[in-house]
Amino acid sequence: MVPTDHPLTSPTNWAGIASNTEFWSQLAQTLLPGYVNTCRWFAGKARQQTGFAAKTVHTIPLPDGDVAYLLILEATYADGIPELYQLPLSFIADSIANSLPFQLADVPDKGRIGEVALDHHAGVLIDAIYDERFRRALFTNIYTDQVLPQPDGQLTFHKGKGLEEGDDTLSSRVLPVDSSNSAMVFGEKYFMKLYRKLFQETNPEVDMVAFLTDKSSFDHIPAFGGSIVWQHPDAAPSDGADITLGMVQRMVPNDKDSWMQTGDYLNDFLYAVPQRLFAIREDVFEKVELLGKRTGEMHCALYKPNADADFAPEPITDEYRAFMIKRLEDLLERRYALLIDNYTKLDSQAQRLAWVFMEAKEMIETFIDDFRKRPLGSLRIRIHGDYHLGQVLATRNDFVIIDFEGEPESSITERKIKHSPLKDVAGMIRSYHYAVSAKLFNSSETDDLDPEHLQRVSDRWFYLIRDTFMNAYQDVFGTPHPLFKNNNELNFLLLIYLLEKAVYELGYEISYRPSWVKIPLRGIIDVIREIEKILLSEGEIEADIPLLQTGLLQAKNL
């Protein structure tokens, strides 16, 4: 990396710069390292970087005859595998800046990469999302199903059912939100997401939204408007030939997400708690029932026995069990170690919960072994994968489900693994538990209340909401349904996913929010209670396996 205080220069003009490898190499060594490290979407800031390289340059013709480029930038590190990022580039020459359909002065500092001089024309290199011509070119290419041949494969623009006739020329703007991707709005009607960090596979969000839009009648998602995919025609399938660069969806008018809406409902509950009143408004139950119903409908829409292999239902195989068991056992091992190392830092209530969890180790191991051997006839499908209240937009009278990218810390391959839809259900149940716990245990109104009393009150609210959600969810399917062989299997599988989710949460809270550790621990204890019931009813608990030590939860025992 060689920083420079002078403009980057090249004798080649902007229109012909795509094949000038020397220019792209200099750009990657001079201007880009400093710029990229200021970008919210760059995930490698904390890693020891060894350099950047321009791997591929795609050309995008603009409406006025100029061009923009999609630079595929490789970031390399001292440890670990390299990462690919998408950086759209426009060159705004000083001589034409005043004749463009946008004002250069309106480009924010975070969109300005640096000064360059090309073919004796000075100007500034900007992130092309701030170039109105570039935004229009992307949208028009999607609208017209264009295929743009490139030296390295081709860019395929696909129009989805969500785009309406007559919407080919819409005004556009960049959403002023810093996130891991970039967002643009067209006609205040469509939302385009440009993926910044790239993976050697199609993005699961595009797959999911396109499938739900094109193959089902489920309309409680932002409808799929189209996608931008970089295809390598000559690459072997194992090379991950198709890379998703962007997606268009319909915009959804909404007031807030369901996490915020649930927080609003909980305010009424919170204010009543100090008065020793237990009050839940009827419309709260109605909203929870509706979300349970919409969740069930989403999973029914994803259940398509005649779908292509990527979406066809599959059985719970030994291979899948081994994957889940390894994941769960690895999580448990790390969380036990974290609890032991941080036990003295926990408050007394969290310490009691932690002790019960650790004392139940053998019971959990028996449950996992049961999962390894138990005959299961339920099916697996593609699911949302990161389902919680923050992923559901509350419209005036309904809900819209968003963000189908999957678990952020998982690989793209892992995000496409088929699970029982109960994994999504477990995510939403845990989200409701967090909503009430965070509200009651972190509000000034409850500072003076006994933590044991608060725990009982929050548990009552949570159990009522959980059961309301589950009943509405199950009513969508009826019984029997191929996704759930019977209620026994449904309950058993739900416990697997609830345990996995709560144990995962535990690691985050120990590391970043020790005062919240009791929330996932309480969720784990709830699961262990149900595990004990199953094992006792089926005679699976042997004499040398201790029962759940619930007596330890009482403050007087410590």
N, C-alpha and C positions, 0 to 999 in steps of 0.2 A: 504494500500500500504506500503510494508516494503522494502525499498531499501537495497541492500547488496553490499559489496565490494568483496565478495567471489563467486567463481563459484557455480552455482546451481548443486547439486549432486543428484543422484538417483542410487540405486543398480540395477535397471532395465535397460536392454540394449535398444538401440534405436528402434529396430524392434518390441519390445514388449511394448513400452511405451504408446501406444494409450489408453490402458485401465487403466493406472495408474493415477487415479484421483488426488492423492496427488501431483504428479509431475506437472500436469497441473494447479492445484490450486496455487502451489508455483510459477510457472512461471508467472501466471497472477498477482501475488502480488509483485513480485520482479523485474524481467527484463522487462516485457512488458509495464508497465506504462510509464517509462522513454523513452523507444524506440518508442512506438506508438505516443507519443506526439511530436516526431520529424518528423513524417511522413506527407508528403503533403496530403495524401489521408484521414487522420483522421480529421473529421469535428467537433470534440468535444473539440478542444483546448480551446475555449473561454468560455466553460460551466464549472460549478462547478462539478467536477467529484467525484463520491463516490466509484468507484472501477471498476475492470475488472474481467471477469469470462470466463473460457473456457466452452462454452455451448456444443460444439460438436467437435469431432475430426474425420475427414475422412482420410482414408489411401490410398495413391497412390503408387502402386508398381513401382519401377524404373527399367530400362532396365538391370542393372547389379545385380539385386536381392536385392538391398537396398530398402528403402521406404522413401517417404516424406509424410508430413501430411498437410491437409487443416484444419487449426484451425478456427472455427467459434467463434469469440471473441465478448462477450457482454460488452459494455460500459454503465455504469449506472451513473445517474446524480442526483443532489439534487432536480432539478425541471425537469419535462418533462419525456417523455418515453425513455426507453433504446434504444440503437442502436446496430446493428450487423455489424461486419466487418469480412472480409475474410483475413486470414494471412497464406500463405503457408510457411512451415518450412522444412528445411533440416539440418541435423546434420553432420558436417564435422569433423570426428575424426582426431586428429593429425597424427595418425598412417597410415591413408590412403590418406591424403591430397595431396601427391605427385603422386598418381596413378589415379587421377580423370581426366576426359576429359576436365577439365577447371582448371584454376589456382586460388587458394584461394586468392592470392594477387590481382587478378582482381576484386574481389567483393568490391564494394565501401563501405565506412563507413555507408551509409544509408541502406545498406543491411545486416549489421552485428548486430545481436540482443544481443549477449553476450556469455560468456564462460560457458560451462556446462561440467560435468563429469558424464558419464553414464556407469554403470557396470565397473568402474575403467578405462574407456577410456575417456581421456580429449579431448576436441575439442571446436568448436564454432558453435553456432546456427545461421543460416542465413535465410534471406527471400529466399524461394526456387526458386523464379523467376530467381535468379542469379546462379542457379544450372542447367547446361546444360542438365543433365539427367532428371530433372523434366520437363523442357520445352519440351523435346522430348517425354516424357511419355504423357503429355497432348495432344500434336498434334497427336501422334499415336493412342491414345484412340478415339479422334474425327474421325480420318481417317478411323478407323475400326468399328465405331458405337458401342463402348463398353458400357456395363452396369456393374458398380462395386458395388456389394452389400455392405452396411455399417451397423453398428449396429443401426443407426438412418436413415432408408430409404435407398436410393441408389443414386449413381452418374450416370447420364445418359449422355453419349457423343453422340451427333448427328452430322452426316456428311451432309453438305449441298451441293447444286449443284455447288457452287463456287470452290470446291476442284477438281483439275484435277488428272487423273490417273498418277501414277508414281511419285507422290510428297509425298510419305509416309516417306521418310528419308531426311529431309532438315536441313541444318545448321540453327542455330538460334542465336538471340541476344536480349538483352533488350534495348528498346529505352531509351536514357538518358534524358527523359522528366519528370519533376515532375508534376503530375496532380492528379485529384481525383480518377483515376483508374491507372492500370499498363498496359504497352503496350510491346508486344514482336513481333519480326519479324522473319519469317521463309522463308529461301531461297530468301530473298528480294522480295518475291512474295505474302506472306500472312501476315496479321496483326491480332494478337490476343490481345483482350482487356480482362483483368481480372478485374472484378468489385470488388471494395474493400468494399464500404458501401453496405450492402445487404438489400433487401426489401422482405416482405412476399408475393411476387408475381413474375411472370416472368417479366423480364425487357422489357419495351415497345420497346426498340431499337431492341432486338432480334426478337420480334414478327413482327415488321414492315419490317426489312430487309429480314427476311425469307419469309414473304408474298410477297414482291415485287420481290424477286428472284425466288421463286417457283411457284407463281400464276400469274405472268404477264410477259410481254416482255419488261418492262421498265429496261433498262440496264445502266442508268446514276446514279447508286449508286455502292459502292464497293460490289461486289457480296457476298452473304452469304455463308461462308465456313463451318460453324458448330457452335455448342453451347455446353456448359457444364451446366447441370441443376441438382440441388439437389432435389430429389423427396421424398415425405413422402407418401407412398402408403396407410397408414391407416388413414391419416388425413382427416378431413371433408373439403369439398371445401371452406367453410368459413374461414378455418384456413390458407388459402394461401399455399397449399401444395407444389407447385413448386417454387424454388428460383433459379434465374439465377446467375451462378457464372462466366461465361465467354462466349465470342463469337469470332469467326474467320471470317474475311472478306478478300477479295482480296485487295492488295495494289494498290494505284492509283498514277502513276507518275504525279506530278503537280509542277508548279512553285510557286504558291501562292494561297491564298483564294480570293474570289471575292471582299472582303472588300479592300484588298491590291491592287487588280487589278483596282478597281474603283478609289482608291486613286491615282494610277498612271495616269489614264485618267484625273482625276480632276486637276492634276498638270498643264497640258496644258491650261486648262480653267482658273486656278488660275493666271498663268503668264500673261494672256491676260486681266484680269479684270482691273488692274491698268491703262492699256492703253485704257480703255473704249471700249474694243472689246469683243463681245460675240461670242465665237467660240467653237463648239463641233464637234469633228471628226466624220466622218461617221461610222467608225468602232465601236465607242462607242454605237451608236444606234443599230448596228448589234448585239453586245454582249448583250445588254439589251433585244432586241427582242428574242434572242436565249434563254436567261434565262427565259423570260416569257413563251416561248414555252415549255421548259423542265419542268417548274413548273406545267403547265397545263397537260402535259403528266404524271407527277407523280400523280396528283390527278385523272386523268382518270384511271391510273393503280390501284389506291386504291378504285375506284368505281366498286365493284363487287356485283351485286344484288343477286347472288346465293352463296355468301361466307358464312362461318360459322358465328355464332352470333357475334363473336368478331370483325368481319370486315364487316358485312352486313350493307348497308345503312339504316339509320333511319330518320324518320320525325323530324321536329322541334317541340317538344312536349311542353306542359305547364310546365312540370318538368324541361326541359332544359332551357326554358325561365326564370323560377324562379331562377335557378342556375346562369345564366349569369347576371340577374338583381341584385341579391344579391351581386355578385362579383363586378359589376360596381358601385353600390351604396355605397358599403363599401369603394372602392377605392376613389370615389369622396369625400366622407365625410372626409377621412383622408387627401386628398390632399388640400381641402379647408382650413382645419385647419393648415396644414403645410405652405400654402401660407400666411395666416394671420400672423402666428408666425414669418415668415422670410421675410415679404414684404420689410421692410426697408433695408435688406441686398442685395436686387436685384438692378441691374442697371436700369436706367430709361426706357430703351426699354423693359426689362423684366417686369417692374412694369406696363407698359401700357397693355402689353399682359395679365398679371395676372388680371388686373382690368376688361378687357373685358370678360375673362373667368368667373370670379365671377359674373359679371352682367348678364351672360347668364344662370345662374343656373336654372331659371324657364323654359327656353326653353329646356334645357337638360332634365329636369324632364318630360316635355311633350313628348319629343322624347322617353324616356325610357318607359313611359306609353303606347306610341304608339306601341313599341316593344312587350309589354305585351299583347296587344289586337289584333294587326294586323294579319289577316289571312296570313299564309306563307306556300307555297307549296314546297319550296326548301328542299333538303335533307342534312343530316349530314353523315360524314364518318370519319374514322381514318385519322389523318393528321400528318404532321411532328411535329408541336407543338412548335418548337423554331426556326422558319425559319427566317434567316437573311443572309446578305452577307458573314459573317464569317463561315456559314455552307455549303458553296458551293465552291468546289475546281475548280480552273481554269486550265484545261488541255490545250494542245497546241491549239486546235480548238473547244473546247466544255467545258461542265461543268459536275461535278460529285457532287451529293448531299450527305452529310454525317451527322452523329450524330443525330440519331432519338430517343434519350432518352427523349425528351420533355422538358418542362419548369423545370429548375433545382429546383425552390422553391416549386413546386407542388408535391403532393403525387403521388405515382405510380398509384393509382386508378384514380386520377384527370387527369393524363397524358394520360390515355386510354379513356377518354370521347370523344365521337364523336362530331365534330364541322362541321360547314360549312367550306369547304376548303378556303373560303375567310379569315379565321383567319390567315392562312399561308401567303396569299397575303398581308394582312395588315402588317404582320411582315416584309416582304420584302420591302414594300413601305416605312415604317418607317425607315428601314435601309438605303435606298437611301437618305432619307431626312437627316439623321444623317451624312452620308458621305459628302454631299456637305456643310452642315452647319458647321461641325467640321473643314473642310478644309478651308473655307473662313473666318470664324471668329477666327481661331486660327493659322494664318500664318503671318509671319513677312511681307510678301509682301503686306498685306492688312491693316497693322496697322494704316496707316494714312488715310484710306478711311472712309467716312461717314457710320456709321452703318446702317442707313436707306437705303442707296444705296446698301450696301452689301446684305441686306435683300431682296431687289427687285431682284437683280441679282441671288441670290441663289434660290429664289422662281421660277424664270423663268427656271433655269436649272432643278430643281426638277420636276416642272409640265410637262416639255417635257419628262423627263425620266419616270416619273410615267405613263403618258399616253401611251408611247411606250411599256412599260412593260405590262400594262393592255390590250392594243389592241392585242398584241401577245398572251397573256394568254387566252383571250376570243375566239380568232380565233381557238384554239385547240378544243374547245367544240362545236362550232357552236350553233345555237339556233333553237328550244328550246333544253335544256338538263335537265335531271331529277335533277341534282345537283342545277340548278338555274332555277326556274320556268319561270322567265322573267327578263329583264334588270332592271325593277323597283325594284324587290326583290333583285337582285344582288347588286345594288347600296345601297339599304337600309341596307342590312346585312353587307356590307363592312364598312359602317359608324359605325355600332355597334362595330366592331372589331378594327377599327382605333381609335375610341374614347377610348376603353378599353386599347389599347396598349400605346397610348400617355399619358393617365392619369397615367398608371403604371410607365412609364418612368419619369414622373414629380417628383415622390417621390424620385427616386434615385438621380436625378440631384440636387434637393433641399438639400438633405442630404450630398452628396459627391462632386458635381461639380456645385456650384451655378452659375458660369459664363456660364454654358451650359443650364440653365433653360429655356432660350428663345427657344431652339430647340423643346422640347416637347410642350411648350406653343403655339408655332406657328402651330404645328401639330394639336393641339386641336382647335385653332381658324379656321383653314381650315375646320375641320370637322363641326364645329358649323355653318359656312357659308352654307355648303351643307344641314345641318339639317334645317336651316331657309328656304332654297329654297323648300324643301319637304313640310314643314309645311304650308308655304304660298300657295303652289300650291294645297294643299289638304284642305285648309281652316281650319287647325287645330290650328292656333294661335289665341287665344282670345284677346279681347281688353286690358285685364289687364296683358298680358304677353309682356314685352318689347322686341323690336327687338334687333338684334345684334348691340352693340354700337361701330361700326367700327370707328366713329369719334374720339374715345379715342386713337386710334392707332397713330394719328398724334402728333408729338412732340410738336407742338405749343399749344396743348390743355392741357398740364400739366405744 
